[in-house]
Amino acid sequence: MSLERISAGQVLGSLSSFSDIIDARSEGEYAEDHLPGAINWPSLHDDERKLVGTEYKQISAFEAKKRGAALVAKNIAAHIEREVLGKPREWQPLIYCWRGGKRSGSLALILDQIGFRVTLVDGGYKAFRAALVADLPQLAARLHYQVVCGTTGSGKTRLLQALAQQGAQVLDLEALANHRSSVLGMIPGVPQPSQKAFDSLIWARLRGFDAARPVYIESESKKVGNVAVPEGLIAAMRASPCLQLDLPEDERVALLLEDYDFFVKDSEFFCDRLGALTEARGKETVHDWQARVRGGDIASVVRELLVKHYDPVYLQSMRRNFSHYEAARVLAPRDHSVAAMTALAQTLLTD
C-alpha cells in the first residue's frame, strides 16, 4: 500500500505537487482557515461533530466512537460516490484534519485501499499552522518592498491595482482583508477573514513572489480592520523605501465619493459609521457631520474628515513608523482616474 506521511514543514514547499489537497474537518473549521487550495470533504459535518462531542461528554467515549464511526463511514461513502469514481489511478491527494488523526486517517485508509497514492499531513492543520507562522517572518524578510504612501483618498489602492495589471508584484493587504483600513473602512456585506485565514493568504502570496523583483505594498498600519498584519511583514515594510502619492484635495474628495459610493447611497449607514469617531472628534462635530450627510452634503463632510481627522493622524503615523518616509519619491498623477493611475504605473515600471 502507498499511504505516506509528510511533515508540516515539508508541506510548506510542496503543495503544488499533489493532485488535490483535502481538508477532512467540518465546514466551520474549514471556513476559519485551511491549507491554500484545499477542498472540504468533511468526515463529520458541524452538527455531527457537535453530536459526537455531546455523547462523549454525557454518555461515554465508547458510545461516541460508535456514533462517530457510523457518521464518518456514511460521509466518506458520499465523498467517494461524488468525487472519486471518476479519478484516474494517478490521482495523488494530500489529506489532513485537525491533528492528523482519525478523521483524515479514515478517509486516507479507504482511498489507500482503493489503490491511490495518499499522503497525510503529520500533525494535521495544527502543525501546518505552526509551521506557517514560523515561516512568515523569513518569507517577508527575503523580499524587498516599495511602500506606496499617501494620505487618504490619494489613490494608493488604484495605483496598486494598476501596477498589478502591468505585471508588477503587488501585495494588496486591504484586498486580502476585505477592509479599507480605517474606522470607515468596513465593506458592506463582505465579512473579513479570520486572523488565521488572513495569515494564510499573506503567506501564499509572499511565497509566490520573485525575490529579485520589488513588491509594491501600501503603507498599512498594524491592523486592517479586525485582522493584524504579521509582525515580520510590518517590520520589513517600515524599513523599506517609500513612494509618496500626491493628489490635490478636490481630486481626493472625488475619488472617495466614487470608491465609497455605498456611503453616498446609504446615508444612514454612513451616519452610523461616523458615530465611531465620537470619542476622537467629539459629539458636537460628529452630530454636525451626521446632520449634513442627512441633508445631502456628503462632499463637505468627506473634505473635513480628510483635513481634520485622517491627514493629521496619517502623517504623524508615517513620520513615526516609516524610516524612509521623509526621503520618499513623489508621484503626482494627473488626476484620480483609473486611466491616470495606469499611466503612472507604466511610468513607474519603465523608469
Backbone hydrogen bonds in HBPLUS format (Angstrom, degrees):
<---DONOR---> <-ACCEPTOR-->    atom                        ^
c    i                          cat <-CA-CA->   ^        H-A-AA   ^      H-
h    n   atom  resd res      DA  || num        DHA   H-A  angle D-A-AA Bond
n    s   type  num  typ     dist DA aas  dist angle  dist       angle   num
A0004-GLU N   A0118-VAL O   2.82 MM 114  6.19 158.4  1.87 153.2 160.6     1
A0120-LEU N   A0004-GLU O   2.79 MM 116  6.16 156.9  1.84 142.9 148.5     2
A0006-ILE N   A0120-LEU O   2.91 MM 114  6.21 149.6  2.00 168.7 175.0     3
A0122-ASP N   A0006-ILE O   2.81 MM 116  5.64 171.3  1.81 152.4 155.1     4
A0011-VAL N   A0007-SER O   3.04 MM   4  6.38 147.4  2.15 145.8 155.5     5
A0012-LEU N   A0008-ALA O   3.29 MM   4  6.62 144.3  2.43 146.5 153.5     6
A0013-GLY N   A0010-GLN O   3.24 MM   3  5.82 139.5  2.42 110.6 119.0     7
A0014-SER N   A0011-VAL O   3.03 MM   3  5.08 163.0  2.06 110.0 115.5     8
A0017-SER N   A0014-SER O   3.07 MM   3  5.50 163.3  2.10 116.3 121.7     9
A0019-SER N   A0092-GLN O   2.84 MM  73  5.11 148.5  1.94 140.7 144.9    10
A0094-LEU N   A0020-ASP O   2.87 MM  74  6.27 158.1  1.92 158.8 166.2    11
A0039-ILE N   A0021-ILE O   2.83 MM  18  6.24 158.4  1.87 164.1 166.9    12
A0022-ILE N   A0094-LEU O   2.72 MM  72  6.06 169.4  1.73 169.4 172.9    13
A0096-TYR N   A0022-ILE O   3.08 MM  74  6.53 149.5  2.18 167.5 174.6    14
A0023-ASP N   A0039-ILE O   2.78 MM  16  5.93 173.6  1.78 168.8 170.5    15
A0041-TRP N   A0023-ASP O   2.96 MM  18  5.96 156.0  2.02 143.3 151.2    16
A0024-ALA N   A0096-TYR O   2.86 MM  72  6.02 176.7  1.86 171.4 171.0    17
A0043-SER N   A0024-ALA O   2.98 MM  19  5.39 165.5  2.00 136.4 132.2    18
A0030-TYR N   A0026-SER O   3.00 MM   4  6.23 164.0  2.03 155.2 160.0    19
A0031-ALA N   A0027-GLU O   2.89 MM   4  6.05 153.9  1.95 146.4 153.5    20
A0032-GLU N   A0028-GLY O   3.18 MM   4  6.39 146.7  2.29 142.2 149.6    21
A0033-ASP N   A0029-GLU O   3.43 MM   4  6.76 158.6  2.48 148.4 152.3    22
A0038-ALA N   A0035-LEU O   2.97 MM   3  5.44 160.1  2.01 143.8 142.3    23
A0048-GLU N   A0045-HIS O   3.06 MM   3  5.14 115.3  2.50  99.2 115.4    24
A0049-ARG N   A0045-HIS O   2.80 MM   4  5.99 160.5  1.84 164.9 170.6    25
A0050-LYS N   A0046-ASP O   3.09 MM   4  6.33 154.6  2.16 146.1 152.7    26
A0051-LEU N   A0047-ASP O   3.01 MM   4  6.23 153.0  2.09 139.9 147.3    27
A0052-VAL N   A0048-GLU O   2.92 MM   4  6.19 165.1  1.95 156.4 158.8    28
A0053-GLY N   A0049-ARG O   3.00 MM   4  6.12 156.8  2.05 142.7 149.7    29
A0054-THR N   A0050-LYS O   2.95 MM   4  6.17 149.9  2.04 146.3 154.1    30
A0055-GLU N   A0051-LEU O   3.03 MM   4  6.34 161.4  2.06 150.4 155.0    31
A0056-TYR N   A0052-VAL O   2.95 MM   4  6.14 153.3  2.02 146.4 154.2    32
A0057-LYS N   A0053-GLY O   3.15 MM   4  6.39 152.4  2.23 142.4 148.4    33
A0058-GLN N   A0054-THR O   2.82 MM   4  5.91 167.3  1.83 158.7 162.8    34
A0059-ILE N   A0055-GLU O   2.80 MM   4  5.11 153.1  1.88 134.6 141.0    35
A0060-SER N   A0055-GLU O   3.11 MM   5  6.39 129.5  2.38 143.7 155.7    36
A0064-ALA N   A0060-SER O   3.09 MM   4  6.24 158.3  2.14 145.1 151.7    37
A0065-LYS N   A0061-ALA O   2.87 MM   4  6.06 152.2  1.95 148.3 155.5    38
A0066-LYS N   A0062-PHE O   3.11 MM   4  6.41 152.4  2.19 146.4 153.3    39
A0067-ARG N   A0063-GLU O   3.05 MM   4  6.32 166.0  2.07 149.8 153.4    40
A0068-GLY N   A0064-ALA O   2.79 MM   4  5.98 163.8  1.82 150.3 155.6    41
A0069-ALA N   A0065-LYS O   2.85 MM   4  5.94 156.7  1.91 144.6 150.6    42
A0070-ALA N   A0066-LYS O   3.14 MM   4  6.40 160.2  2.19 150.4 154.5    43
A0071-LEU N   A0067-ARG O   3.13 MM   4  6.41 161.4  2.16 151.8 156.8    44
A0072-VAL N   A0068-GLY O   2.81 MM   4  5.96 166.0  1.83 156.5 160.7    45
A0073-ALA N   A0069-ALA O   2.95 MM   4  6.01 164.3  1.98 146.9 151.4    46
A0074-LYS N   A0070-ALA O   3.10 MM   4  6.26 158.1  2.15 142.3 148.1    47
A0075-ASN N   A0071-LEU O   2.94 MM   4  6.17 162.0  1.97 152.2 156.9    48
A0076-ILE N   A0072-VAL O   2.85 MM   4  6.01 166.5  1.87 158.0 161.5    49
A0077-ALA N   A0073-ALA O   3.03 MM   4  6.11 156.4  2.08 143.4 150.0    50
A0078-ALA N   A0074-LYS O   3.13 MM   4  6.41 151.2  2.21 142.1 149.5    51
A0079-HIS N   A0075-ASN O   2.97 MM   4  6.32 155.6  2.03 150.1 156.6    52
A0080-ILE N   A0076-ILE O   2.94 MM   4  6.18 163.7  1.96 154.5 158.3    53
A0081-GLU N   A0077-ALA O   2.95 MM   4  6.13 163.2  1.98 148.9 153.9    54
A0082-ARG N   A0078-ALA O   2.91 MM   4  6.01 155.9  1.97 146.7 153.5    55
A0083-GLU N   A0079-HIS O   2.70 MM   4  5.60 166.0  1.72 154.7 159.1    56
A0084-VAL N   A0080-ILE O   2.99 MM   4  4.59 141.4  2.15 114.6 126.0    57
A0085-LEU N   A0080-ILE O   3.27 MM   5  6.32 138.6  2.46 176.8 165.3    58
A0087-LYS N   A0084-VAL O   2.88 MM   3  5.20 167.5  1.89 120.0 124.2    59
A0091-TRP N   A0088-PRO O   3.10 MM   3  5.62 168.8  2.11 118.7 122.2    60
A0119-THR N   A0093-PRO O   3.10 MM  26  6.43 158.5  2.15 158.6 164.1    61
A0095-ILE N   A0119-THR O   2.83 MM  24  6.21 161.3  1.86 163.1 169.5    62
A0121-VAL N   A0095-ILE O   3.08 MM  26  6.39 148.7  2.18 159.2 162.8    63
A0125-TYR N   A0097-CYS O   2.76 MM  28  5.99 169.8  1.77 163.6 165.7    64
A0126-LYS N   A0098-TRP O   2.95 MM  28  5.82 173.6  1.95 159.8 160.7    65
A0105-GLY N   A0101-GLY O   2.85 MM   4  5.67 149.1  1.95 149.8 159.9    66
A0106-SER N   A0102-LYS O   2.85 MM   4  5.80 154.4  1.91 147.3 151.0    67
A0108-ALA N   A0104-SER O   2.87 MM   4  6.00 164.6  1.89 153.5 158.7    68
A0109-LEU N   A0105-GLY O   2.88 MM   4  5.91 156.0  1.93 144.5 150.6    69
A0110-ILE N   A0106-SER O   3.33 MM   4  6.57 162.3  2.36 147.6 150.5    70
A0111-LEU N   A0107-LEU O   3.09 MM   4  6.34 167.3  2.11 154.8 158.5    71
A0112-ASP N   A0108-ALA O   2.82 MM   4  5.91 152.4  1.89 148.0 156.4    72
A0113-GLN N   A0109-LEU O   2.91 MM   4  6.14 151.0  2.00 143.7 151.5    73
A0114-ILE N   A0110-ILE O   3.03 MM   4  6.34 140.7  2.18 142.5 152.9    74
A0115-GLY N   A0111-LEU O   3.26 MM   4  6.61 141.5  2.42 137.0 146.2    75
A0116-PHE N   A0111-LEU O   3.21 MM   5  5.86 161.2  2.25 156.4 150.6    76
A0115-GLY N   A0112-ASP O   3.00 MM   3  5.14 124.3  2.32  97.0 111.3    77
A0124-GLY N   A0121-VAL O   2.99 MM   3  5.07 162.8  2.02 120.4 123.7    78
A0127-ALA N   A0123-GLY O   3.30 MM   4  4.94 156.0  2.36 117.7 120.0    79
A0128-PHE N   A0124-GLY O   3.10 MM   4  6.43 159.3  2.14 150.6 157.2    80
A0129-ARG N   A0125-TYR O   2.79 MM   4  5.97 164.3  1.81 162.1 164.8    81
A0130-ALA N   A0126-LYS O   3.23 MM   4  6.47 158.1  2.28 141.3 146.5    82
A0131-ALA N   A0127-ALA O   3.00 MM   4  6.24 156.6  2.06 148.7 155.0    83
A0132-LEU N   A0128-PHE O   2.84 MM   4  6.07 155.4  1.90 153.8 160.9    84
A0133-VAL N   A0129-ARG O   3.00 MM   4  6.21 165.5  2.02 153.6 156.7    85
A0134-ALA N   A0130-ALA O   3.14 MM   4  6.31 152.8  2.21 141.6 148.8    86
A0135-ASP N   A0131-ALA O   2.98 MM   4  6.12 138.5  2.16 139.0 150.4    87
A0135-ASP N   A0132-LEU O   3.05 MM   3  4.98 123.0  2.39  93.5 108.5    88
A0136-LEU N   A0132-LEU O   2.95 MM   4  6.09 142.6  2.09 154.6 163.0    89
A0139-LEU N   A0135-ASP O   3.00 MM   4  6.25 160.7  2.04 160.0 166.3    90
A0140-ALA N   A0136-LEU O   2.92 MM   4  6.12 166.0  1.94 160.4 163.9    91
A0141-ALA N   A0137-PRO O   2.99 MM   4  6.08 152.5  2.07 141.6 148.9    92
A0142-ARG N   A0138-GLN O   3.23 MM   4  6.35 134.4  2.45 142.1 151.6    93
A0215-VAL N   A0144-HIS O   2.96 MM  71  6.29 147.5  2.06 145.3 155.5    94
A0146-GLN N   A0215-VAL O   2.93 MM  69  6.08 154.6  2.00 142.2 143.9    95
A0217-ILE N   A0146-GLN O   3.11 MM  71  6.35 159.2  2.16 151.8 153.7    96
A0147-VAL N   A0241-PRO O   2.98 MM  94  6.23 176.2  1.98 158.2 157.0    97
A0243-LEU N   A0147-VAL O   2.74 MM  96  5.91 155.9  1.80 160.0 155.8    98
A0148-VAL N   A0217-ILE O   2.74 MM  69  5.95 159.5  1.78 153.0 159.3    99
A0219-SER N   A0148-VAL O   3.15 MM  71  5.88 144.6  2.28 148.8 140.2   100
A0149-CYS N   A0243-LEU O   2.63 MM  94  5.67 169.9  1.64 169.3 172.7   101
A0245-LEU N   A0149-CYS O   2.90 MM  96  5.96 167.9  1.92 133.1 137.2   102
A0154-SER N   A0151-THR O   3.05 MM   3  5.72 143.6  2.19 149.8 148.4   103
A0159-LEU N   A0155-GLY O   2.90 MM   4  6.11 155.0  1.97 154.1 161.0   104
A0160-LEU N   A0156-LYS O   2.96 MM   4  6.25 160.0  2.00 150.6 156.0   105
A0161-GLN N   A0157-THR O   2.93 MM   4  6.16 160.9  1.97 151.8 156.8   106
A0162-ALA N   A0158-ARG O   2.97 MM   4  6.16 152.7  2.04 142.5 150.1   107
A0163-LEU N   A0159-LEU O   2.82 MM   4  6.07 155.7  1.88 152.3 159.2   108
A0164-ALA N   A0160-LEU O   2.93 MM   4  6.17 158.3  1.97 150.1 155.6   109
A0165-GLN N   A0161-GLN O   3.04 MM   4  6.25 154.0  2.11 143.4 150.3   110
A0166-GLN N   A0162-ALA O   3.09 MM   4  6.32 131.9  2.33 137.6 149.9   111
A0166-GLN N   A0163-LEU O   3.09 MM   3  5.07 131.9  2.33  94.4 107.7   112
A0168-ALA N   A0163-LEU O   2.96 MM   5  5.33 157.1  2.01 153.2 145.7   113
A0167-GLY N   A0164-ALA O   3.01 MM   3  5.14 161.0  2.05 107.5 112.0   114
A0216-TYR N   A0169-GLN O   2.82 MM  47  6.20 168.5  1.83 158.6 156.5   115
A0171-LEU N   A0216-TYR O   2.95 MM  45  6.26 164.8  1.98 164.5 167.1   116
A0176-LEU N   A0172-ASP O   3.14 MM   4  6.48 157.2  2.19 149.4 155.8   117
A0177-ALA N   A0173-LEU O   2.89 MM   4  6.03 143.8  2.03 143.2 153.4   118
A0178-ASN N   A0174-GLU O   2.92 MM   4  5.84 113.7  2.37 136.6 150.9   119
A0179-HIS N   A0174-GLU O   3.19 MM   5  5.28 164.3  2.22 144.0 148.8   120
A0178-ASN N   A0175-ALA O   3.39 MM   3  5.15 151.9  2.47  93.6 101.5   121
A0180-ARG N   A0185-GLY O   2.87 MM   5  4.11 161.9  1.90 117.6 123.1   122
A0185-GLY N   A0182-SER O   2.91 MM   3  4.64 162.4  1.94 108.0 110.1   123
A0190-VAL N   A0187-ILE O   3.11 MM   3  5.62 159.6  2.15 141.9 140.6   124
A0198-PHE N   A0194-SER O   2.91 MM   4  6.13 156.9  1.96 151.1 157.7   125
A0199-ASP N   A0195-GLN O   2.96 MM   4  6.21 162.0  2.00 151.7 155.8   126
A0200-SER N   A0196-LYS O   3.01 MM   4  6.27 156.5  2.07 145.9 152.5   127
A0201-LEU N   A0197-ALA O   2.89 MM   4  6.14 154.3  1.96 149.5 156.1   128
A0202-ILE N   A0198-PHE O   3.01 MM   4  6.26 162.3  2.04 152.6 156.9   129
A0203-TRP N   A0199-ASP O   2.88 MM   4  6.09 166.0  1.90 152.7 157.0   130
A0204-ALA N   A0200-SER O   2.92 MM   4  6.07 162.2  1.95 148.2 152.8   131
A0205-ARG N   A0201-LEU O   3.09 MM   4  6.32 152.2  2.17 144.0 151.0   132
A0206-LEU N   A0202-ILE O   2.86 MM   4  6.10 168.3  1.87 160.8 163.9   133
A0207-ARG N   A0203-TRP O   2.99 MM   4  6.14 165.9  2.01 155.9 158.8   134
A0208-GLY N   A0205-ARG O   3.14 MM   3  5.38 144.5  2.27 103.6 113.9   135
A0209-PHE N   A0206-LEU O   3.14 MM   3  5.48 165.7  2.16 113.0 117.5   136
A0213-ARG N   A0210-ASP O   3.08 MM   3  5.69 167.9  2.09 120.5 124.4   137
A0220-GLU N   A0218-GLU O   2.80 MM   2  5.61 134.3  2.01 109.9  95.2   138
A0229-VAL N   A0222-LYS O   2.77 MM   7  5.42 165.6  1.79 150.5 155.5   139
A0224-VAL N   A0227-VAL O   2.80 MM   3  5.51 161.8  1.84 166.5 172.2   140
A0227-VAL N   A0224-VAL O   3.42 MM   3  5.51 169.2  2.43 119.7 118.6   141
A0233-LEU N   A0230-PRO O   3.04 MM   3  5.47 124.8  2.36 108.7 122.1   142
A0234-ILE N   A0230-PRO O   3.04 MM   4  6.37 161.9  2.08 156.9 162.6   143
A0235-ALA N   A0231-GLU O   2.95 MM   4  6.16 165.9  1.97 156.8 159.8   144
A0236-ALA N   A0232-GLY O   3.17 MM   4  6.34 156.7  2.23 138.1 144.1   145
A0237-MET N   A0233-LEU O   2.90 MM   4  6.11 162.9  1.93 156.1 160.6   146
A0238-ARG N   A0234-ILE O   2.98 MM   4  6.14 167.2  1.99 155.3 158.3   147
A0239-ALA N   A0236-ALA O   3.33 MM   3  5.38 144.0  2.47  97.6 107.5   148
A0240-SER N   A0237-MET O   3.03 MM   3  5.25 165.4  2.06 115.8 118.2   149
A0323-SER N   A0238-ARG O   3.15 MM  85  6.33 147.6  2.26 164.6 166.1   150
A0329-ARG N   A0242-CYS O   3.27 MM  87  6.70 149.3  2.38 149.3 142.7   151
A0244-GLN N   A0329-ARG O   2.69 MM  85  5.78 165.1  1.71 147.2 152.6   152
A0331-LEU N   A0244-GLN O   2.68 MM  87  5.79 167.0  1.70 155.4 154.2   153
A0246-ASP N   A0331-LEU O   2.87 MM  85  6.09 169.5  1.89 175.5 175.1   154
A0251-GLU N   A0248-PRO O   3.09 MM   3  5.40 119.6  2.47 105.0 119.3   155
A0252-ARG N   A0248-PRO O   3.05 MM   4  6.39 152.4  2.13 152.8 161.5   156
A0253-VAL N   A0249-GLU O   3.00 MM   4  6.30 160.2  2.04 156.7 161.0   157
A0254-ALA N   A0250-ASP O   3.06 MM   4  6.28 162.0  2.09 145.4 150.3   158
A0255-LEU N   A0251-GLU O   2.92 MM   4  6.12 155.2  1.98 146.3 153.0   159
A0256-LEU N   A0252-ARG O   3.01 MM   4  6.24 163.6  2.03 152.0 155.6   160
A0257-LEU N   A0253-VAL O   3.03 MM   4  6.25 154.3  2.09 150.5 157.4   161
A0258-GLU N   A0254-ALA O   3.19 MM   4  6.42 139.2  2.37 138.7 148.9   162
A0258-GLU N   A0255-LEU O   3.10 MM   3  5.17 127.9  2.39  96.1 109.8   163
A0259-ASP N   A0255-LEU O   2.86 MM   4  6.14 169.2  1.87 159.0 161.5   164
A0260-TYR N   A0256-LEU O   2.82 MM   4  5.60 148.8  1.92 143.8 150.7   165
A0263-PHE N   A0260-TYR O   2.94 MM   3  5.71 150.1  2.03 120.3 127.7   166
A0264-VAL N   A0261-ASP O   3.05 MM   3  4.90 115.9  2.48  90.6 106.5   167
A0265-LYS N   A0261-ASP O   2.89 MM   4  6.19 152.7  1.96 150.1 157.6   168
A0266-ASP N   A0262-PHE O   3.02 MM   4  5.92 136.4  2.22 130.8 141.2   169
A0270-PHE N   A0266-ASP O   3.19 MM   4  6.55 155.8  2.25 149.4 156.4   170
A0271-CYS N   A0267-SER O   2.87 MM   4  6.14 158.7  1.92 148.0 153.9   171
A0272-ASP N   A0268-GLU O   2.90 MM   4  6.10 154.2  1.97 144.5 151.4   172
A0273-ARG N   A0269-PHE O   3.05 MM   4  6.32 157.1  2.10 147.0 152.5   173
A0274-LEU N   A0270-PHE O   2.89 MM   4  6.15 151.2  1.97 150.3 159.1   174
A0275-GLY N   A0271-CYS O   3.17 MM   4  6.43 136.3  2.37 139.9 150.0   175
A0275-GLY N   A0272-ASP O   3.19 MM   3  5.28 133.0  2.42  95.6 107.8   176
A0276-ALA N   A0273-ARG O   3.07 MM   3  5.62 154.6  2.13 112.7 119.5   177
A0277-LEU N   A0274-LEU O   2.89 MM   3  5.57 164.9  1.91 121.7 126.8   178
A0278-THR N   A0275-GLY O   3.19 MM   3  5.47 164.8  2.21 114.4 115.8   179
A0281-ARG N   A0277-LEU O   2.82 MM   4  5.88 164.1  1.84 165.4 169.9   180
A0282-GLY N   A0278-THR O   2.69 MM   4  4.81 146.2  1.80 134.8 141.5   181
A0286-VAL N   A0282-GLY O   3.17 MM   4  6.36 171.9  2.17 155.6 158.2   182
A0287-HIS N   A0283-LYS O   2.80 MM   4  5.89 165.4  1.82 157.2 161.5   183
A0288-ASP N   A0284-GLU O   3.02 MM   4  6.18 150.2  2.11 142.7 150.8   184
A0289-TRP N   A0285-THR O   2.94 MM   4  6.28 157.5  1.99 150.8 157.0   185
A0290-GLN N   A0286-VAL O   2.88 MM   4  6.14 162.6  1.91 153.5 158.2   186
A0291-ALA N   A0287-HIS O   2.96 MM   4  6.13 154.9  2.02 144.0 150.6   187
A0292-ARG N   A0288-ASP O   3.04 MM   4  6.27 159.6  2.09 150.1 155.2   188
A0293-VAL N   A0289-TRP O   2.91 MM   4  6.17 154.7  1.98 152.1 159.4   189
A0294-ARG N   A0290-GLN O   2.98 MM   4  6.20 165.2  2.00 149.5 153.2   190
A0295-GLY N   A0291-ALA O   3.01 MM   4  6.20 130.8  2.26 134.7 148.3   191
A0297-ASP N   A0292-ARG O   2.85 MM   5  5.22 144.8  1.97 161.6 152.7   192
A0296-GLY N   A0293-VAL O   2.96 MM   3  5.13 161.6  1.99 108.9 114.2   193
A0301-VAL N   A0298-ILE O   3.09 MM   3  5.22 119.9  2.47  99.5 114.6   194
A0302-VAL N   A0298-ILE O   2.96 MM   4  6.26 160.9  1.99 159.1 164.5   195
A0303-ARG N   A0299-ALA O   3.00 MM   4  6.23 157.0  2.05 146.9 153.1   196
A0304-GLU N   A0300-SER O   3.05 MM   4  6.27 157.5  2.10 142.5 148.0   197
A0305-LEU N   A0301-VAL O   2.87 MM   4  6.11 155.0  1.93 151.1 158.6   198
A0306-LEU N   A0302-VAL O   3.03 MM   4  6.30 153.4  2.11 147.2 153.6   199
A0307-VAL N   A0303-ARG O   3.01 MM   4  6.28 174.3  2.01 157.1 156.8   200
A0308-LYS N   A0304-GLU O   2.80 MM   4  5.54 162.7  1.83 147.7 153.7   201
A0309-HIS N   A0305-LEU O   3.06 MM   4  5.11 141.1  2.22 119.1 129.7   202
A0310-TYR N   A0305-LEU O   2.83 MM   5  6.16 163.3  1.86 162.9 167.0   203
A0311-ASP N   A0306-LEU O   2.85 MM   5  5.58 164.3  1.87 154.2 157.8   204
A0314-TYR N   A0310-TYR O   2.85 MM   4  5.89 164.5  1.87 159.8 164.8   205
A0315-LEU N   A0311-ASP O   2.96 MM   4  6.04 176.2  1.96 160.5 161.6   206
A0316-GLN N   A0312-PRO O   3.09 MM   4  6.12 160.3  2.13 144.2 149.9   207
A0317-SER N   A0313-VAL O   3.04 MM   4  6.17 157.8  2.09 145.4 151.6   208
A0318-MET N   A0314-TYR O   2.88 MM   4  6.13 161.5  1.92 156.9 161.9   209
A0319-ARG N   A0315-LEU O   3.09 MM   4  6.21 168.6  2.10 149.7 152.4   210
A0320-ARG N   A0316-GLN O   3.14 MM   4  6.22 143.4  2.28 139.5 149.3   211
A0321-ASN N   A0317-SER O   2.91 MM   4  5.96 152.0  1.99 151.8 158.6   212
A0322-PHE N   A0318-MET O   2.99 MM   4  5.44 165.1  2.01 144.6 148.1   213
A0325-TYR N   A0322-PHE O   3.14 MM   3  5.43 166.1  2.16 119.1 119.8   214
A0327-ALA N   A0324-HIS O   3.20 MM   3  5.48 139.4  2.38 103.7 114.7   215
A0328-ALA N   A0325-TYR O   3.04 MM   3  5.16 158.8  2.09 117.4 117.0   216
A0341-MET N   A0337-SER O   3.10 MM   4  6.44 154.6  2.16 146.3 153.1   217
A0342-THR N   A0338-VAL O   2.87 MM   4  6.11 147.7  1.98 147.6 157.0   218
A0343-ALA N   A0339-ALA O   2.98 MM   4  6.26 158.3  2.03 147.8 152.9   219
A0344-LEU N   A0340-ALA O   2.98 MM   4  6.20 155.0  2.05 143.6 150.7   220
A0345-ALA N   A0341-MET O   2.89 MM   4  6.07 154.9  1.96 143.3 150.0   221
A0346-GLN N   A0342-THR O   2.99 MM   4  6.25 156.9  2.04 148.9 154.7   222
A0347-THR N   A0343-ALA O   3.04 MM   4  6.29 158.0  2.09 146.6 152.4   223
A0348-LEU N   A0344-LEU O   2.88 MM   4  6.07 160.6  1.92 151.2 156.8   224
A0349-LEU N   A0345-ALA O   3.00 MM   4  6.16 153.4  2.08 147.9 154.0   225
A0350-THR N   A0346-GLN O   3.15 MM   4  6.26 127.7  2.44 139.2 151.3   226
A0350-THR N   A0347-THR O   3.28 MM   3  5.31 141.5  2.44  97.1 107.6   227
A0351-ASP N   A0347-THR O   3.11 MM   4  6.13 124.5  2.43 146.8 157.8   228
